[in-house]
């Protein structure tokens, strides 16, 4: 889902379309942007048959937009990607291998904060998530790789949570004891400036 991300959108899209794992369906929704995000999307939709685009007539927020995209998807797995972040080119291949090797319900990875060498989660990576989830979200939402049937069984994202939809989802996944791993190696570049988490921290 993208909202006024025209300065980062192309890099984000290309990081998915250029993945080493090729059997990918990329779904993008423009959530009522006032910039030229949708024009950028149309260019990729024209050049790549596996890039499907949608447009919300008005801004409905990330949670509802994610649920809309999931409802339009056909894949066995759902992989998240934020419009201002970048996935490393082998991210999907590695996550799929890990999920299938260990028979997991989902997995996530660590990330590098853009324009720094900082890896997150850092020290908290070594604290059990079932404890950490009581104080903060230990997962990088953009790195989520999850079985579609698991998301469906949870009722998708809880639309009562306009901003903290990722925290609610991950709390439910841990509480219901789904099987998962967080991959120690960073496979994602995370923007921490002017995003939902920074602007609506309180």
Secondary structure, 3 states (H helix, E strand, C coil): CECCCCCCHHHHHHHHHCCCCCCCCEEEEEECCCCCHHHHHHHHHHHCCCEEEEEECCCCCHHHHHHHHHHHCCCCEEECCCCCCEECCCHHHHHHHHHHHCCCCEEEEEEEECCCCCEECCHHHHCCHHHHCCCCCCCCHHHCEEEHHHHHHCCCCCCCCCCCHHHHHHHHHHHCCCCEEEEEEEEEEECCCCCHHHHCCC
